[in-house]
Amino acid sequence: MASNTRGLWLAIIVTAGFVVGIAGGILAWLGGAHPALAVLAGAGGFVTFVTLSLTVANFLKSSEA
């Protein structure tokens, strides 16, 4: 991942995390969770996805030759 594309990759990761969070929240709500708990489930999915993705991106950048 080149340094001049870091902002673009961050935007892609956060956008994908937003989609994951929305999907997780909707699925939790459809599964019968209280709306507040569905929001927490979506937020957990967002945070987990973004953290994991940024960790993988950092690993891939540091392993470049």
mmCIF file of the N, C-alpha and C atoms, coordinates in Angstrom:
data_MODEL
# 
_entry.id   MODEL 
# 
loop_
_atom_site.group_PDB 
_atom_site.id 
_atom_site.type_symbol 
_atom_site.label_atom_id 
_atom_site.label_alt_id 
_atom_site.label_comp_id 
_atom_site.label_asym_id 
_atom_site.label_entity_id 
_atom_site.label_seq_id 
_atom_site.pdbx_PDB_ins_code 
_atom_site.Cartn_x 
_atom_site.Cartn_y 
_atom_site.Cartn_z 
_atom_site.occupancy 
_atom_site.B_iso_or_equiv 
_atom_site.pdbx_formal_charge 
_atom_site.auth_seq_id 
_atom_site.auth_comp_id 
_atom_site.auth_asym_id 
_atom_site.auth_atom_id 
_atom_site.pdbx_PDB_model_num 
ATOM 1   N N  . MET A 1 1  ? 0.857   -1.165  0.000  1.00 0.00 ? 1  MET A N  1 
ATOM 2   C CA . MET A 1 1  ? 0.000   0.000   0.000  1.00 0.00 ? 1  MET A CA 1 
ATOM 3   C C  . MET A 1 1  ? 0.905   1.230   0.000  1.00 0.00 ? 1  MET A C  1 
ATOM 4   N N  . ALA A 1 2  ? 0.875   1.970   -1.058 1.00 0.00 ? 2  ALA A N  1 
ATOM 5   C CA . ALA A 1 2  ? 1.723   3.152   -1.175 1.00 0.00 ? 2  ALA A CA 1 
ATOM 6   C C  . ALA A 1 2  ? 1.246   4.250   -0.237 1.00 0.00 ? 2  ALA A C  1 
ATOM 7   N N  . SER A 1 3  ? 2.174   5.081   0.189  1.00 0.00 ? 3  SER A N  1 
ATOM 8   C CA . SER A 1 3  ? 1.837   6.114   1.175  1.00 0.00 ? 3  SER A CA 1 
ATOM 9   C C  . SER A 1 3  ? 0.903   7.167   0.600  1.00 0.00 ? 3  SER A C  1 
ATOM 10  N N  . ASN A 1 4  ? 0.903   7.368   -0.706 1.00 0.00 ? 4  ASN A N  1 
ATOM 11  C CA . ASN A 1 4  ? 0.027   8.383   -1.283 1.00 0.00 ? 4  ASN A CA 1 
ATOM 12  C C  . ASN A 1 4  ? -1.418  7.894   -1.447 1.00 0.00 ? 4  ASN A C  1 
ATOM 13  N N  . THR A 1 5  ? -1.676  6.635   -1.165 1.00 0.00 ? 5  THR A N  1 
ATOM 14  C CA . THR A 1 5  ? -3.037  6.114   -1.254 1.00 0.00 ? 5  THR A CA 1 
ATOM 15  C C  . THR A 1 5  ? -3.601  5.731   0.111  1.00 0.00 ? 5  THR A C  1 
ATOM 16  N N  . ARG A 1 6  ? -2.936  6.157   1.178  1.00 0.00 ? 6  ARG A N  1 
ATOM 17  C CA . ARG A 1 6  ? -3.384  5.776   2.520  1.00 0.00 ? 6  ARG A CA 1 
ATOM 18  C C  . ARG A 1 6  ? -4.768  6.318   2.825  1.00 0.00 ? 6  ARG A C  1 
ATOM 19  N N  . GLY A 1 7  ? -5.040  7.558   2.438  1.00 0.00 ? 7  GLY A N  1 
ATOM 20  C CA . GLY A 1 7  ? -6.349  8.153   2.686  1.00 0.00 ? 7  GLY A CA 1 
ATOM 21  C C  . GLY A 1 7  ? -7.452  7.429   1.942  1.00 0.00 ? 7  GLY A C  1 
ATOM 22  N N  . LEU A 1 8  ? -7.166  7.033   0.707  1.00 0.00 ? 8  LEU A N  1 
ATOM 23  C CA . LEU A 1 8  ? -8.157  6.289   -0.074 1.00 0.00 ? 8  LEU A CA 1 
ATOM 24  C C  . LEU A 1 8  ? -8.456  4.944   0.570  1.00 0.00 ? 8  LEU A C  1 
ATOM 25  N N  . TRP A 1 9  ? -7.420  4.239   1.021  1.00 0.00 ? 9  TRP A N  1 
ATOM 26  C CA . TRP A 1 9  ? -7.630  2.950   1.671  1.00 0.00 ? 9  TRP A CA 1 
ATOM 27  C C  . TRP A 1 9  ? -8.391  3.104   2.978  1.00 0.00 ? 9  TRP A C  1 
ATOM 28  N N  . LEU A 1 10 ? -8.097  4.165   3.725  1.00 0.00 ? 10 LEU A N  1 
ATOM 29  C CA . LEU A 1 10 ? -8.827  4.406   4.962  1.00 0.00 ? 10 LEU A CA 1 
ATOM 30  C C  . LEU A 1 10 ? -10.305 4.651   4.667  1.00 0.00 ? 10 LEU A C  1 
ATOM 31  N N  . ALA A 1 11 ? -10.591 5.431   3.624  1.00 0.00 ? 11 ALA A N  1 
ATOM 32  C CA . ALA A 1 11 ? -11.982 5.690   3.252  1.00 0.00 ? 11 ALA A CA 1 
ATOM 33  C C  . ALA A 1 11 ? -12.696 4.402   2.835  1.00 0.00 ? 11 ALA A C  1 
ATOM 34  N N  . ILE A 1 12 ? -12.015 3.550   2.096  1.00 0.00 ? 12 ILE A N  1 
ATOM 35  C CA . ILE A 1 12 ? -12.612 2.278   1.671  1.00 0.00 ? 12 ILE A CA 1 
ATOM 36  C C  . ILE A 1 12 ? -12.886 1.387   2.877  1.00 0.00 ? 12 ILE A C  1 
ATOM 37  N N  . ILE A 1 13 ? -11.923 1.315   3.799  1.00 0.00 ? 13 ILE A N  1 
ATOM 38  C CA . ILE A 1 13 ? -12.086 0.460   4.979  1.00 0.00 ? 13 ILE A CA 1 
ATOM 39  C C  . ILE A 1 13 ? -13.224 0.952   5.862  1.00 0.00 ? 13 ILE A C  1 
ATOM 40  N N  . VAL A 1 14 ? -13.296 2.266   6.087  1.00 0.00 ? 14 VAL A N  1 
ATOM 41  C CA . VAL A 1 14 ? -14.361 2.809   6.934  1.00 0.00 ? 14 VAL A CA 1 
ATOM 42  C C  . VAL A 1 14 ? -15.723 2.641   6.269  1.00 0.00 ? 14 VAL A C  1 
ATOM 43  N N  . THR A 1 15 ? -15.799 2.829   4.960  1.00 0.00 ? 15 THR A N  1 
ATOM 44  C CA . THR A 1 15 ? -17.069 2.635   4.252  1.00 0.00 ? 15 THR A CA 1 
ATOM 45  C C  . THR A 1 15 ? -17.519 1.181   4.325  1.00 0.00 ? 15 THR A C  1 
ATOM 46  N N  . ALA A 1 16 ? -16.591 0.259   4.123  1.00 0.00 ? 16 ALA A N  1 
ATOM 47  C CA . ALA A 1 16 ? -16.934 -1.160  4.225  1.00 0.00 ? 16 ALA A CA 1 
ATOM 48  C C  . ALA A 1 16 ? -17.344 -1.505  5.660  1.00 0.00 ? 16 ALA A C  1 
ATOM 49  N N  . GLY A 1 17 ? -16.672 -0.906  6.637  1.00 0.00 ? 17 GLY A N  1 
ATOM 50  C CA . GLY A 1 17 ? -17.043 -1.124  8.031  1.00 0.00 ? 17 GLY A CA 1 
ATOM 51  C C  . GLY A 1 17 ? -18.435 -0.601  8.332  1.00 0.00 ? 17 GLY A C  1 
ATOM 52  N N  . PHE A 1 18 ? -18.780 0.526   7.735  1.00 0.00 ? 18 PHE A N  1 
ATOM 53  C CA . PHE A 1 18 ? -20.128 1.071   7.891  1.00 0.00 ? 18 PHE A CA 1 
ATOM 54  C C  . PHE A 1 18 ? -21.170 0.094   7.357  1.00 0.00 ? 18 PHE A C  1 
ATOM 55  N N  . VAL A 1 19 ? -20.902 -0.491  6.200  1.00 0.00 ? 19 VAL A N  1 
ATOM 56  C CA . VAL A 1 19 ? -21.830 -1.472  5.613  1.00 0.00 ? 19 VAL A CA 1 
ATOM 57  C C  . VAL A 1 19 ? -21.945 -2.697  6.517  1.00 0.00 ? 19 VAL A C  1 
ATOM 58  N N  . VAL A 1 20 ? -20.829 -3.168  7.041  1.00 0.00 ? 20 VAL A N  1 
ATOM 59  C CA . VAL A 1 20 ? -20.837 -4.325  7.950  1.00 0.00 ? 20 VAL A CA 1 
ATOM 60  C C  . VAL A 1 20 ? -21.633 -3.996  9.210  1.00 0.00 ? 20 VAL A C  1 
ATOM 61  N N  . GLY A 1 21 ? -21.429 -2.801  9.755  1.00 0.00 ? 21 GLY A N  1 
ATOM 62  C CA . GLY A 1 21 ? -22.158 -2.391  10.954 1.00 0.00 ? 21 GLY A CA 1 
ATOM 63  C C  . GLY A 1 21 ? -23.656 -2.295  10.727 1.00 0.00 ? 21 GLY A C  1 
ATOM 64  N N  . ILE A 1 22 ? -24.042 -1.701  9.615  1.00 0.00 ? 22 ILE A N  1 
ATOM 65  C CA . ILE A 1 22 ? -25.473 -1.602  9.288  1.00 0.00 ? 22 ILE A CA 1 
ATOM 66  C C  . ILE A 1 22 ? -26.077 -2.994  9.126  1.00 0.00 ? 22 ILE A C  1 
ATOM 67  N N  . ALA A 1 23 ? -25.390 -3.863  8.403  1.00 0.00 ? 23 ALA A N  1 
ATOM 68  C CA . ALA A 1 23 ? -25.898 -5.220  8.197  1.00 0.00 ? 23 ALA A CA 1 
ATOM 69  C C  . ALA A 1 23 ? -26.012 -5.974  9.520  1.00 0.00 ? 23 ALA A C  1 
ATOM 70  N N  . GLY A 1 24 ? -25.012 -5.833  10.372 1.00 0.00 ? 24 GLY A N  1 
ATOM 71  C CA . GLY A 1 24 ? -25.055 -6.505  11.676 1.00 0.00 ? 24 GLY A CA 1 
ATOM 72  C C  . GLY A 1 24 ? -26.185 -5.988  12.545 1.00 0.00 ? 24 GLY A C  1 
ATOM 73  N N  . GLY A 1 25 ? -26.392 -4.687  12.543 1.00 0.00 ? 25 GLY A N  1 
ATOM 74  C CA . GLY A 1 25 ? -27.487 -4.108  13.314 1.00 0.00 ? 25 GLY A CA 1 
ATOM 75  C C  . GLY A 1 25 ? -28.843 -4.538  12.812 1.00 0.00 ? 25 GLY A C  1 
ATOM 76  N N  . ILE A 1 26 ? -29.006 -4.549  11.512 1.00 0.00 ? 26 ILE A N  1 
ATOM 77  C CA . ILE A 1 26 ? -30.288 -4.978  10.927 1.00 0.00 ? 26 ILE A CA 1 
ATOM 78  C C  . ILE A 1 26 ? -30.549 -6.448  11.225 1.00 0.00 ? 26 ILE A C  1 
ATOM 79  N N  . LEU A 1 27 ? -29.525 -7.276  11.071 1.00 0.00 ? 27 LEU A N  1 
ATOM 80  C CA . LEU A 1 27 ? -29.710 -8.699  11.355 1.00 0.00 ? 27 LEU A CA 1 
ATOM 81  C C  . LEU A 1 27 ? -30.028 -8.946  12.821 1.00 0.00 ? 27 LEU A C  1 
ATOM 82  N N  . ALA A 1 28 ? -29.389 -8.193  13.714 1.00 0.00 ? 28 ALA A N  1 
ATOM 83  C CA . ALA A 1 28 ? -29.693 -8.344  15.137 1.00 0.00 ? 28 ALA A CA 1 
ATOM 84  C C  . ALA A 1 28 ? -31.128 -7.911  15.428 1.00 0.00 ? 28 ALA A C  1 
ATOM 85  N N  . TRP A 1 29 ? -31.555 -6.819  14.815 1.00 0.00 ? 29 TRP A N  1 
ATOM 86  C CA . TRP A 1 29 ? -32.922 -6.328  15.013 1.00 0.00 ? 29 TRP A CA 1 
ATOM 87  C C  . TRP A 1 29 ? -33.943 -7.324  14.457 1.00 0.00 ? 29 TRP A C  1 
ATOM 88  N N  . LEU A 1 30 ? -33.654 -7.859  13.260 1.00 0.00 ? 30 LEU A N  1 
ATOM 89  C CA . LEU A 1 30 ? -34.557 -8.859  12.677 1.00 0.00 ? 30 LEU A CA 1 
ATOM 90  C C  . LEU A 1 30 ? -34.578 -10.140 13.501 1.00 0.00 ? 30 LEU A C  1 
ATOM 91  N N  . GLY A 1 31 ? -33.506 -10.409 14.208 1.00 0.00 ? 31 GLY A N  1 
ATOM 92  C CA . GLY A 1 31 ? -33.436 -11.588 15.069 1.00 0.00 ? 31 GLY A CA 1 
ATOM 93  C C  . GLY A 1 31 ? -34.160 -11.409 16.393 1.00 0.00 ? 31 GLY A C  1 
ATOM 94  N N  . GLY A 1 32 ? -34.695 -10.225 16.631 1.00 0.00 ? 32 GLY A N  1 
ATOM 95  C CA . GLY A 1 32 ? -35.496 -10.012 17.826 1.00 0.00 ? 32 GLY A CA 1 
ATOM 96  C C  . GLY A 1 32 ? -34.813 -9.204  18.917 1.00 0.00 ? 32 GLY A C  1 
ATOM 97  N N  . ALA A 1 33 ? -33.658 -8.671  18.642 1.00 0.00 ? 33 ALA A N  1 
ATOM 98  C CA . ALA A 1 33 ? -32.971 -7.864  19.652 1.00 0.00 ? 33 ALA A CA 1 
ATOM 99  C C  . ALA A 1 33 ? -33.665 -6.518  19.802 1.00 0.00 ? 33 ALA A C  1 
ATOM 100 N N  . HIS A 1 34 ? -33.610 -5.982  21.000 1.00 0.00 ? 34 HIS A N  1 
ATOM 101 C CA . HIS A 1 34 ? -34.114 -4.640  21.260 1.00 0.00 ? 34 HIS A CA 1 
ATOM 102 C C  . HIS A 1 34 ? -33.338 -3.665  20.369 1.00 0.00 ? 34 HIS A C  1 
ATOM 103 N N  . PRO A 1 35 ? -33.969 -2.599  19.858 1.00 0.00 ? 35 PRO A N  1 
ATOM 104 C CA . PRO A 1 35 ? -33.256 -1.691  18.951 1.00 0.00 ? 35 PRO A CA 1 
ATOM 105 C C  . PRO A 1 35 ? -31.939 -1.149  19.510 1.00 0.00 ? 35 PRO A C  1 
ATOM 106 N N  . ALA A 1 36 ? -31.895 -0.840  20.798 1.00 0.00 ? 36 ALA A N  1 
ATOM 107 C CA . ALA A 1 36 ? -30.643 -0.344  21.380 1.00 0.00 ? 36 ALA A CA 1 
ATOM 108 C C  . ALA A 1 36 ? -29.555 -1.419  21.331 1.00 0.00 ? 36 ALA A C  1 
ATOM 109 N N  . LEU A 1 37 ? -29.925 -2.662  21.570 1.00 0.00 ? 37 LEU A N  1 
ATOM 110 C CA . LEU A 1 37 ? -28.941 -3.747  21.494 1.00 0.00 ? 37 LEU A CA 1 
ATOM 111 C C  . LEU A 1 37 ? -28.521 -4.017  20.053 1.00 0.00 ? 37 LEU A C  1 
ATOM 112 N N  . ALA A 1 38 ? -29.437 -3.799  19.118 1.00 0.00 ? 38 ALA A N  1 
ATOM 113 C CA . ALA A 1 38 ? -29.096 -3.967  17.704 1.00 0.00 ? 38 ALA A CA 1 
ATOM 114 C C  . ALA A 1 38 ? -28.082 -2.907  17.281 1.00 0.00 ? 38 ALA A C  1 
ATOM 115 N N  . VAL A 1 39 ? -28.239 -1.683  17.795 1.00 0.00 ? 39 VAL A N  1 
ATOM 116 C CA . VAL A 1 39 ? -27.267 -0.628  17.506 1.00 0.00 ? 39 VAL A CA 1 
ATOM 117 C C  . VAL A 1 39 ? -25.901 -1.000  18.076 1.00 0.00 ? 39 VAL A C  1 
ATOM 118 N N  . LEU A 1 40 ? -25.886 -1.528  19.292 1.00 0.00 ? 40 LEU A N  1 
ATOM 119 C CA . LEU A 1 40 ? -24.619 -1.963  19.886 1.00 0.00 ? 40 LEU A CA 1 
ATOM 120 C C  . LEU A 1 40 ? -23.981 -3.101  19.092 1.00 0.00 ? 40 LEU A C  1 
ATOM 121 N N  . ALA A 1 41 ? -24.796 -4.009  18.589 1.00 0.00 ? 41 ALA A N  1 
ATOM 122 C CA . ALA A 1 41 ? -24.260 -5.102  17.775 1.00 0.00 ? 41 ALA A CA 1 
ATOM 123 C C  . ALA A 1 41 ? -23.654 -4.556  16.488 1.00 0.00 ? 41 ALA A C  1 
ATOM 124 N N  . GLY A 1 42 ? -24.335 -3.611  15.861 1.00 0.00 ? 42 GLY A N  1 
ATOM 125 C CA . GLY A 1 42 ? -23.801 -2.987  14.647 1.00 0.00 ? 42 GLY A CA 1 
ATOM 126 C C  . GLY A 1 42 ? -22.520 -2.224  14.918 1.00 0.00 ? 42 GLY A C  1 
ATOM 127 N N  . ALA A 1 43 ? -22.486 -1.495  16.033 1.00 0.00 ? 43 ALA A N  1 
ATOM 128 C CA . ALA A 1 43 ? -21.278 -0.745  16.385 1.00 0.00 ? 43 ALA A CA 1 
ATOM 129 C C  . ALA A 1 43 ? -20.113 -1.692  16.661 1.00 0.00 ? 43 ALA A C  1 
ATOM 130 N N  . GLY A 1 44 ? -20.398 -2.799  17.316 1.00 0.00 ? 44 GLY A N  1 
ATOM 131 C CA . GLY A 1 44 ? -19.356 -3.790  17.563 1.00 0.00 ? 44 GLY A CA 1 
ATOM 132 C C  . GLY A 1 44 ? -18.811 -4.371  16.274 1.00 0.00 ? 44 GLY A C  1 
ATOM 133 N N  . GLY A 1 45 ? -19.699 -4.637  15.334 1.00 0.00 ? 45 GLY A N  1 
ATOM 134 C CA . GLY A 1 45 ? -19.256 -5.140  14.033 1.00 0.00 ? 45 GLY A CA 1 
ATOM 135 C C  . GLY A 1 45 ? -18.404 -4.125  13.293 1.00 0.00 ? 45 GLY A C  1 
ATOM 136 N N  . PHE A 1 46 ? -18.803 -2.854  13.355 1.00 0.00 ? 46 PHE A N  1 
ATOM 137 C CA . PHE A 1 46 ? -18.038 -1.787  12.711 1.00 0.00 ? 46 PHE A CA 1 
ATOM 138 C C  . PHE A 1 46 ? -16.637 -1.679  13.300 1.00 0.00 ? 46 PHE A C  1 
ATOM 139 N N  . VAL A 1 47 ? -16.568 -1.597  14.617 1.00 0.00 ? 47 VAL A N  1 
ATOM 140 C CA . VAL A 1 47 ? -15.272 -1.431  15.285 1.00 0.00 ? 47 VAL A CA 1 
ATOM 141 C C  . VAL A 1 47 ? -14.369 -2.631  15.024 1.00 0.00 ? 47 VAL A C  1 
ATOM 142 N N  . THR A 1 48 ? -14.933 -3.817  15.097 1.00 0.00 ? 48 THR A N  1 
ATOM 143 C CA . THR A 1 48 ? -14.142 -5.029  14.868 1.00 0.00 ? 48 THR A CA 1 
ATOM 144 C C  . THR A 1 48 ? -13.616 -5.079  13.437 1.00 0.00 ? 48 THR A C  1 
ATOM 145 N N  . PHE A 1 49 ? -14.475 -4.777  12.476 1.00 0.00 ? 49 PHE A N  1 
ATOM 146 C CA . PHE A 1 49 ? -14.067 -4.822  11.069 1.00 0.00 ? 49 PHE A CA 1 
ATOM 147 C C  . PHE A 1 49 ? -12.979 -3.795  10.778 1.00 0.00 ? 49 PHE A C  1 
ATOM 148 N N  . VAL A 1 50 ? -13.181 -2.562  11.234 1.00 0.00 ? 50 VAL A N  1 
ATOM 149 C CA . VAL A 1 50 ? -12.209 -1.510  10.950 1.00 0.00 ? 50 VAL A CA 1 
ATOM 150 C C  . VAL A 1 50 ? -10.877 -1.804  11.635 1.00 0.00 ? 50 VAL A C  1 
ATOM 151 N N  . THR A 1 51 ? -10.917 -2.248  12.877 1.00 0.00 ? 51 THR A N  1 
ATOM 152 C CA . THR A 1 51 ? -9.677  -2.563  13.590 1.00 0.00 ? 51 THR A CA 1 
ATOM 153 C C  . THR A 1 51 ? -8.916  -3.686  12.895 1.00 0.00 ? 51 THR A C  1 
ATOM 154 N N  . LEU A 1 52 ? -9.602  -4.752  12.542 1.00 0.00 ? 52 LEU A N  1 
ATOM 155 C CA . LEU A 1 52 ? -8.951  -5.867  11.868 1.00 0.00 ? 52 LEU A CA 1 
ATOM 156 C C  . LEU A 1 52 ? -8.409  -5.448  10.502 1.00 0.00 ? 52 LEU A C  1 
ATOM 157 N N  . SER A 1 53 ? -9.185  -4.684  9.757  1.00 0.00 ? 53 SER A N  1 
ATOM 158 C CA . SER A 1 53 ? -8.749  -4.256  8.424  1.00 0.00 ? 53 SER A CA 1 
ATOM 159 C C  . SER A 1 53 ? -7.529  -3.342  8.497  1.00 0.00 ? 53 SER A C  1 
ATOM 160 N N  . LEU A 1 54 ? -7.525  -2.407  9.444  1.00 0.00 ? 54 LEU A N  1 
ATOM 161 C CA . LEU A 1 54 ? -6.368  -1.523  9.578  1.00 0.00 ? 54 LEU A CA 1 
ATOM 162 C C  . LEU A 1 54 ? -5.134  -2.289  10.042 1.00 0.00 ? 54 LEU A C  1 
ATOM 163 N N  . THR A 1 55 ? -5.332  -3.293  10.877 1.00 0.00 ? 55 THR A N  1 
ATOM 164 C CA . THR A 1 55 ? -4.208  -4.124  11.308 1.00 0.00 ? 55 THR A CA 1 
ATOM 165 C C  . THR A 1 55 ? -3.627  -4.904  10.139 1.00 0.00 ? 55 THR A C  1 
ATOM 166 N N  . VAL A 1 56 ? -4.481  -5.475  9.318  1.00 0.00 ? 56 VAL A N  1 
ATOM 167 C CA . VAL A 1 56 ? -4.016  -6.219  8.139  1.00 0.00 ? 56 VAL A CA 1 
ATOM 168 C C  . VAL A 1 56 ? -3.323  -5.271  7.162  1.00 0.00 ? 56 VAL A C  1 
ATOM 169 N N  . ALA A 1 57 ? -3.889  -4.087  6.944  1.00 0.00 ? 57 ALA A N  1 
ATOM 170 C CA . ALA A 1 57 ? -3.267  -3.121  6.025  1.00 0.00 ? 57 ALA A CA 1 
ATOM 171 C C  . ALA A 1 57 ? -1.902  -2.695  6.536  1.00 0.00 ? 57 ALA A C  1 
ATOM 172 N N  . ASN A 1 58 ? -1.780  -2.482  7.839  1.00 0.00 ? 58 ASN A N  1 
ATOM 173 C CA . ASN A 1 58 ? -0.493  -2.119  8.426  1.00 0.00 ? 58 ASN A CA 1 
ATOM 174 C C  . ASN A 1 58 ? 0.514   -3.253  8.268  1.00 0.00 ? 58 ASN A C  1 
ATOM 175 N N  . PHE A 1 59 ? 0.073   -4.477  8.476  1.00 0.00 ? 59 PHE A N  1 
ATOM 176 C CA . PHE A 1 59 ? 0.958   -5.630  8.306  1.00 0.00 ? 59 PHE A CA 1 
ATOM 177 C C  . PHE A 1 59 ? 1.430   -5.743  6.866  1.00 0.00 ? 59 PHE A C  1 
ATOM 178 N N  . LEU A 1 60 ? 0.516   -5.565  5.910  1.00 0.00 ? 60 LEU A N  1 
ATOM 179 C CA . LEU A 1 60 ? 0.892   -5.669  4.499  1.00 0.00 ? 60 LEU A CA 1 
ATOM 180 C C  . LEU A 1 60 ? 1.854   -4.554  4.107  1.00 0.00 ? 60 LEU A C  1 
ATOM 181 N N  . LYS A 1 61 ? 1.644   -3.347  4.646  1.00 0.00 ? 61 LYS A N  1 
ATOM 182 C CA . LYS A 1 61 ? 2.550   -2.250  4.330  1.00 0.00 ? 61 LYS A CA 1 
ATOM 183 C C  . LYS A 1 61 ? 3.935   -2.482  4.922  1.00 0.00 ? 61 LYS A C  1 
ATOM 184 N N  . SER A 1 62 ? 3.982   -2.997  6.152  1.00 0.00 ? 62 SER A N  1 
ATOM 185 C CA . SER A 1 62 ? 5.284   -3.201  6.784  1.00 0.00 ? 62 SER A CA 1 
ATOM 186 C C  . SER A 1 62 ? 6.044   -4.389  6.203  1.00 0.00 ? 62 SER A C  1 
ATOM 187 N N  . SER A 1 63 ? 5.339   -5.298  5.538  1.00 0.00 ? 63 SER A N  1 
ATOM 188 C CA . SER A 1 63 ? 6.018   -6.471  4.971  1.00 0.00 ? 63 SER A CA 1 
ATOM 189 C C  . SER A 1 63 ? 6.478   -6.234  3.529  1.00 0.00 ? 63 SER A C  1 
ATOM 190 N N  . GLU A 1 64 ? 6.264   -5.011  3.006  1.00 0.00 ? 64 GLU A N  1 
ATOM 191 C CA . GLU A 1 64 ? 6.742   -4.718  1.643  1.00 0.00 ? 64 GLU A CA 1 
ATOM 192 C C  . GLU A 1 64 ? 8.262   -4.671  1.634  1.00 0.00 ? 64 GLU A C  1 
ATOM 193 N N  . ALA A 1 65 ? 8.813   -5.094  0.527  1.00 0.00 ? 65 ALA A N  1 
ATOM 194 C CA . ALA A 1 65 ? 10.280  -5.109  0.426  1.00 0.00 ? 65 ALA A CA 1 
ATOM 195 C C  . ALA A 1 65 ? 10.827  -3.776  0.015  1.00 0.00 ? 65 ALA A C  1 
# 
